[in-house]
Amino acid sequence: PGAQDTVMPDNVGLHMPVGATATFRLEIHYNNATGTAAETDASGVEFCVTSKARQEDAATHWLGTANFSIPAHTMKDVNATCTPNVTAGPVHVMSMSPHMHQTGVHAKAVLTRKAGDTMTLIDAPFAFTEQRAQALPADGSTPDLIMNEGDSITTTCTFNNTTDAPISFGENTQNEMCFFFTDRKSVV
């Protein structure tokens, strides 16, 4: 909810699989609050495709965790750390989009360099209705954030469970998620 269209830079293309066994996975989960078949929406997806390969390939990954439970009437931080397996040059991170559900209240992502210095990538209140991607680095000093071998990103989702029951991971809006969808490109 609240997200804008994802548009890659002119020289970056999202790799589309080809061949008889190729698949492209698009995951969308909805919450039908009324439980009736009358619920409709105007969601859609549209791809601009070309047979001419772009200079750089992009992919979307998720950081975070599905392994958590938030006790009733509790504020809780859920942390996860990702250290990419950098084998073919640096990772160029273009953007990051935190994703939680209705009890998510704050999102934070911190880059830790191999040498130990840190950079806060996202540190902001979270609203279920405003899940927008953040270009990285946020200050716009470079076209994208460079990660090298040994660098890591730690994500933190903060939840405020005001209900009388524990909440755990799940696709239903009354459950929760702790993801940071991350667009990266490979410079070839």
Secondary structure by P-SEA (a helix, b strand, c coil): cccccccccccccccccccccbbbbbbbbbbccccccccccccccccccccccccbbbbbbbcccccccccccbbbbbbbbbbccccccbbbbcbbbbbbcccccbbbbbbbccccccccccbbbbbccccccccccccccccbbbbccccbbbbbbbbbccccccccccccccccccccbbbbbbcc
